[in-house]
Amino acid sequence: MKDSPLRRKVYDILTEISWADISRQYFGKSSSWMYHKLDGIDGNGGEGGFTEEEMKQLKGALCDLADRIRRVADSL
């Protein structure tokens, strides 16, 4: 597992959420695609983190998930 700058940014929630589910639900991609992106590599082992557009999409996915969690917590 590579220690990429993005992986360090998401470290606090890294094991708390399903990156595979985020990959499928918000990107329509496989779990390996997501883990490669988090590690900053492409499918062939070279450099290949998130594009600027994908990073915006990831931010939106995390914000959506946070909102959904908040709504559930508020309903308890």
PyMOL commands that set and color helices and strands:
alter all, ss='L'
color gray80, all
select helices_A, chain A and resi 5-9+11-13+19-27+31-39+52-75
alter helices_A, ss='H'
color red, helices_A
deselect
rebuild
show_as cartoon
